[in-house]
Amino acid sequence: MPRGNSHRSNPRFQLVQTGDETIRWRLLGGNNVSLGSAPDDYPRAEECLVAITWLNAHIAELTSDFSHLSGGRWRWRLHTGDRIVAIASHAYGRRIEAQRGLDRFRSATTEAAIGEGIETIADWRRKYRRDSGGHSQNRSP
């Protein structure tokens, strides 16, 4: 028996407020795991939506590469020419896992709805970031 909202079982794009005037998209799988995200921030939600629409239309044409990070972690990137258009949301323990993550991202990109209904959330990690003096960036003036 299904529980919760049925639309949550499908992949979906989400906009994440990363700063006071910056926003980034990410793609969530049906289980709410982040599959991939934009490599850079955008100044406005409208620009994020244009990037999502472009990604959806060109996903089959994009090339990928994999990088091996220190500690044996793997990440994937999608690009067109020398412009990176999507990155893995997290590192994988093995290259084959990174490949499977990329395959899930490509598939979910074509399944995810675009347009109305894309939610915007605040990046919860901003709440806990500290400047070089050890002060929270979100403290009251």
Backbone bond lengths (Angstrom), bond angles and torsions (degrees), N, CA, C in turn:
res aa  C-N    CA-C-N  psi(-1)  N-CA   C-N-CA  omega(-1)  CA-C   N-CA-C  phi
1 M - - - 1.440 - - 1.521 109.11 -
2 P 1.320 119.21 125.38 1.459 121.53 -177.97 1.516 111.47 -65.89
3 R 1.311 115.61 144.68 1.458 121.17 178.09 1.509 108.93 -121.62
4 G 1.320 116.39 147.94 1.459 119.95 176.51 1.511 111.58 76.22
5 N 1.319 114.99 -162.72 1.457 121.10 -179.22 1.515 110.27 -78.08
6 S 1.320 116.55 130.05 1.461 119.55 -178.21 1.518 112.08 -66.75
7 H 1.364 118.11 -28.33 1.461 119.33 -179.24 1.523 111.81 -68.70
8 R 1.303 118.13 -15.15 1.456 121.60 178.97 1.524 111.97 -75.54
9 S 1.333 117.89 -12.84 1.459 119.74 -179.30 1.526 112.04 -82.84
10 N 1.318 116.76 -7.27 1.459 121.00 179.40 1.521 110.32 -102.68
11 P 1.334 116.74 151.40 1.470 118.33 174.46 1.524 109.53 -59.70
12 R 1.326 115.70 149.29 1.460 119.46 179.43 1.519 110.34 -153.46
13 F 1.311 114.85 151.58 1.454 120.93 173.27 1.517 108.60 -86.70
14 Q 1.314 114.61 148.76 1.458 121.57 178.38 1.518 107.49 -137.83
15 L 1.314 117.09 141.07 1.458 121.85 176.08 1.520 108.36 -98.84
16 V 1.329 115.98 132.06 1.459 121.82 -176.99 1.522 108.69 -116.23
17 Q 1.321 116.28 120.83 1.464 121.86 177.40 1.525 107.07 -73.85
18 T 1.330 117.49 110.51 1.465 121.66 -174.61 1.519 113.45 -98.31
19 G 1.305 117.16 -12.79 1.463 122.68 178.80 1.510 108.57 -160.30
20 D 1.312 116.22 -178.24 1.460 119.02 179.96 1.520 111.80 -60.62
21 E 1.323 116.92 -33.84 1.468 120.35 -177.59 1.524 112.15 -132.81
22 T 1.321 116.78 28.95 1.466 120.02 178.50 1.524 109.91 -134.00
23 I 1.315 113.95 149.73 1.460 120.84 -177.93 1.527 108.10 -145.67
24 R 1.314 116.27 152.37 1.467 122.33 -178.31 1.526 108.09 -140.95
25 W 1.325 117.38 148.66 1.459 119.72 175.33 1.515 109.59 -95.62
26 R 1.324 115.39 155.08 1.458 121.88 168.99 1.515 107.62 -143.17
27 L 1.314 115.97 157.42 1.456 122.41 -179.84 1.520 108.28 -110.92
28 L 1.325 115.90 123.48 1.459 121.77 178.75 1.517 109.79 -103.55
29 G 1.332 115.84 139.81 1.453 120.60 174.23 1.520 109.98 -77.42
30 G 1.318 116.80 175.47 1.453 121.51 -179.91 1.516 113.91 -60.30
31 N 1.325 116.98 -21.95 1.462 121.36 178.73 1.533 112.13 -97.02
32 N 1.322 117.15 15.08 1.471 124.88 178.64 1.524 114.44 70.14
33 V 1.315 118.26 14.18 1.458 121.13 175.03 1.524 108.07 -83.70
34 S 1.326 116.43 135.49 1.458 120.76 178.49 1.523 109.19 -72.88
35 L 1.334 116.08 122.10 1.461 121.74 -177.50 1.519 112.87 -92.71
36 G 1.317 116.95 -28.75 1.455 121.93 -178.51 1.506 109.59 -178.96
37 S 1.337 115.24 169.22 1.462 118.70 -177.51 1.520 110.68 -150.60
38 A 1.323 113.59 173.34 1.462 120.28 173.64 1.525 108.20 -67.13
39 P 1.314 118.02 146.56 1.464 119.82 178.82 1.524 112.69 -77.23
40 D 1.330 116.60 -19.60 1.463 121.37 -175.98 1.518 110.36 -136.40
41 D 1.324 114.93 164.30 1.461 121.55 175.40 1.520 110.24 -84.93
42 Y 1.311 115.71 156.61 1.463 123.78 175.90 1.526 108.59 -118.12
43 P 1.328 117.26 152.21 1.465 118.93 179.69 1.530 113.26 -75.69
44 R 1.337 117.84 -24.27 1.467 120.45 -176.49 1.527 110.96 -141.00
45 A 1.332 115.37 153.41 1.465 121.22 178.59 1.524 111.41 -60.22
46 E 1.320 117.15 -36.39 1.466 120.68 -179.05 1.524 111.36 -59.12
47 E 1.320 116.89 -38.06 1.467 120.36 178.66 1.523 111.16 -69.44
48 C 1.327 116.81 -34.80 1.464 120.60 174.71 1.523 110.37 -62.17
49 L 1.322 116.30 -44.17 1.465 120.57 -179.18 1.521 111.69 -64.79
50 V 1.319 117.45 -37.18 1.468 121.06 175.36 1.529 109.52 -63.20
51 A 1.333 117.50 -43.00 1.467 121.40 179.49 1.527 111.12 -64.36
52 I 1.326 117.49 -40.21 1.469 121.47 178.00 1.526 110.33 -63.41
53 T 1.317 116.76 -44.98 1.466 121.37 179.37 1.527 110.56 -61.81
54 W 1.332 116.65 -43.26 1.465 120.97 178.40 1.530 110.05 -62.90
55 L 1.335 117.22 -45.83 1.460 121.70 179.84 1.525 110.44 -57.63
56 N 1.315 116.74 -47.32 1.458 121.29 -179.64 1.525 111.57 -59.53
57 A 1.319 117.17 -41.11 1.466 121.40 -177.99 1.525 112.92 -73.16
58 H 1.331 118.00 -24.67 1.468 121.42 -173.55 1.530 114.19 -117.06
59 I 1.324 118.69 8.76 1.468 121.36 -173.30 1.530 112.43 -55.93
60 A 1.312 118.25 -37.22 1.470 121.16 -177.79 1.524 112.38 -70.78
61 E 1.330 117.73 -22.45 1.465 121.99 -176.63 1.528 113.35 -89.88
62 L 1.317 117.02 -13.04 1.464 120.41 -173.31 1.519 111.41 -76.54
63 T 1.314 115.87 144.96 1.457 121.12 175.69 1.521 108.94 -98.60
64 S 1.313 115.24 158.55 1.465 120.07 -177.68 1.515 110.25 -126.41
65 D 1.304 114.23 157.67 1.458 120.57 169.28 1.518 108.11 -144.58
66 F 1.316 114.87 165.73 1.458 121.76 -177.56 1.517 108.56 -126.22
67 S 1.323 115.26 141.21 1.462 119.23 176.09 1.521 108.42 -120.76
68 H 1.318 114.42 144.79 1.455 121.92 -179.78 1.515 107.76 -105.15
69 L 1.303 116.14 114.67 1.460 121.43 -176.80 1.517 110.74 -91.19
70 S 1.317 116.19 166.23 1.460 119.67 176.14 1.525 108.84 -59.52
71 G 1.295 116.25 148.60 1.454 120.50 -178.19 1.520 113.19 82.79
72 G 1.333 116.64 9.26 1.454 120.14 176.08 1.510 115.08 76.38
73 R 1.312 118.17 25.37 1.463 121.90 -178.53 1.530 110.39 -98.98
74 W 1.321 115.97 142.25 1.459 122.84 -177.89 1.518 111.01 -114.30
75 R 1.335 116.59 143.32 1.467 123.34 174.51 1.522 108.90 -134.65
76 W 1.319 115.84 150.54 1.464 121.02 175.18 1.522 109.59 -110.41
77 R 1.344 115.04 157.76 1.468 122.80 174.09 1.518 107.72 -139.20
78 L 1.317 116.13 145.55 1.461 122.17 172.26 1.513 107.99 -111.59
79 H 1.331 115.67 138.50 1.458 117.74 -179.68 1.517 111.37 -148.52
80 T 1.320 113.06 162.19 1.454 122.44 172.12 1.523 105.01 -123.26
81 G 1.310 116.14 115.69 1.461 119.22 -172.97 1.520 109.25 61.67
82 D 1.331 116.42 -127.03 1.467 119.37 179.72 1.531 112.24 -101.90
83 R 1.330 117.75 11.99 1.467 121.62 179.96 1.528 109.73 -101.67
84 I 1.330 117.00 118.13 1.465 122.28 177.13 1.526 108.02 -78.47
85 V 1.340 116.52 130.37 1.465 120.56 -176.78 1.529 113.54 -115.61
86 A 1.336 118.01 -15.09 1.464 121.30 177.37 1.520 108.74 -158.34
87 I 1.335 115.16 148.92 1.463 120.98 179.74 1.526 109.66 -135.58
88 A 1.325 115.27 158.27 1.463 120.43 174.99 1.525 109.18 -63.92
89 S 1.318 116.15 142.48 1.467 120.37 178.69 1.520 112.18 -75.82
90 H 1.303 115.98 -22.78 1.468 119.79 -179.10 1.524 108.87 -150.94
91 A 1.310 115.78 166.32 1.461 121.26 179.08 1.527 109.80 -86.31
92 Y 1.316 115.41 154.19 1.460 122.83 -179.69 1.524 109.34 -114.77
93 G 1.321 116.41 151.21 1.453 121.52 -178.68 1.516 114.12 -71.74
94 R 1.327 116.81 -28.94 1.464 121.09 -178.62 1.520 109.55 -135.58
95 R 1.325 116.01 154.48 1.466 119.74 -178.94 1.521 111.45 -62.34
96 I 1.325 118.01 -39.13 1.461 121.12 -179.95 1.529 110.46 -61.57
97 E 1.332 117.54 -34.78 1.469 120.86 176.65 1.527 110.54 -68.38
98 A 1.332 116.44 -38.12 1.468 120.10 176.51 1.527 110.09 -64.35
99 Q 1.334 117.23 -40.33 1.466 120.74 177.34 1.520 110.83 -62.22
100 R 1.324 116.79 -43.46 1.471 120.08 178.30 1.526 110.87 -64.33
101 G 1.334 116.65 -38.67 1.460 120.22 176.58 1.518 111.66 -62.42
102 L 1.325 116.72 -41.32 1.463 121.21 176.85 1.529 110.56 -63.91
103 D 1.327 116.87 -42.80 1.467 120.33 178.25 1.529 110.95 -60.84
104 R 1.337 116.92 -42.11 1.470 120.61 177.42 1.526 110.57 -63.18
105 F 1.338 116.76 -40.69 1.462 120.88 178.99 1.524 110.54 -62.07
106 R 1.329 116.92 -48.62 1.473 120.35 -179.74 1.528 110.97 -58.52
107 S 1.314 116.74 -45.81 1.460 120.95 -179.33 1.530 111.19 -65.03
108 A 1.318 116.91 -45.05 1.469 121.13 -178.30 1.521 111.69 -66.18
109 T 1.322 117.46 -31.25 1.464 120.71 179.46 1.522 110.71 -59.28
110 T 1.313 116.99 -40.68 1.467 119.95 -178.89 1.522 112.14 -78.17
111 E 1.327 118.26 -20.34 1.464 122.07 -179.62 1.525 112.92 -89.46
112 A 1.319 117.42 -24.68 1.465 121.34 -173.61 1.523 111.28 -73.09
113 A 1.312 115.39 139.42 1.465 120.85 177.46 1.526 109.54 -71.51
114 I 1.323 115.15 146.21 1.464 121.51 177.87 1.522 107.32 -122.64
115 G 1.306 116.22 140.67 1.465 120.10 177.64 1.507 111.15 114.14
116 E 1.327 116.15 -140.08 1.456 120.49 -177.55 1.516 110.44 -60.55
117 G 1.300 115.72 147.66 1.449 120.46 178.28 1.514 113.83 97.30
118 I 1.322 118.08 -4.50 1.461 119.75 176.09 1.518 107.26 -77.00
119 E 1.323 115.94 119.97 1.459 119.70 -177.31 1.520 111.67 -83.41
120 T 1.315 115.36 154.61 1.459 122.25 176.02 1.519 107.75 -118.89
121 I 1.332 115.98 130.81 1.462 120.91 179.09 1.523 109.08 -127.96
122 A 1.332 116.24 163.38 1.462 121.30 173.84 1.519 108.31 -88.23
123 D 1.315 117.01 144.66 1.467 122.09 176.01 1.523 107.27 -73.02
124 W 1.325 117.28 107.33 1.461 121.74 -175.84 1.527 112.49 -61.16
125 R 1.319 117.43 -23.68 1.471 119.63 -178.46 1.517 112.02 -67.98
126 R 1.341 117.78 -23.69 1.469 121.06 178.66 1.525 110.99 -60.70
127 K 1.318 116.48 -31.97 1.465 121.03 -177.70 1.528 111.34 -60.57
128 Y 1.312 117.39 -30.73 1.457 121.69 -173.49 1.524 114.28 -104.54
129 R 1.319 118.26 0.28 1.464 120.80 179.69 1.515 110.09 -73.18
130 R 1.310 115.04 146.58 1.460 121.89 -179.51 1.521 109.23 -123.38
131 D 1.320 116.17 149.05 1.460 120.01 175.20 1.526 108.70 -82.67
132 S 1.343 117.14 -177.26 1.467 120.66 -176.23 1.523 112.27 -63.52
133 G 1.336 117.97 -21.30 1.464 121.48 177.46 1.515 113.04 -88.33
134 G 1.336 116.99 1.89 1.452 121.09 178.70 1.517 114.24 85.16
135 H 1.335 117.45 11.11 1.458 121.60 -178.95 1.524 111.04 -94.08
136 S 1.320 115.87 144.77 1.456 121.39 176.69 1.517 109.72 -67.74
137 Q 1.327 116.70 139.14 1.459 121.17 178.00 1.521 111.20 -72.50
138 N 1.305 117.91 -16.01 1.457 121.51 -174.53 1.521 113.21 -106.55
139 R 1.298 117.48 16.63 1.464 118.88 179.12 1.519 110.22 -72.77
140 S 1.299 115.70 156.70 1.465 120.85 -179.86 1.511 110.00 -70.89
141 P 1.368 117.62 147.64 1.468 120.71 -179.27 1.509 111.76 -68.43
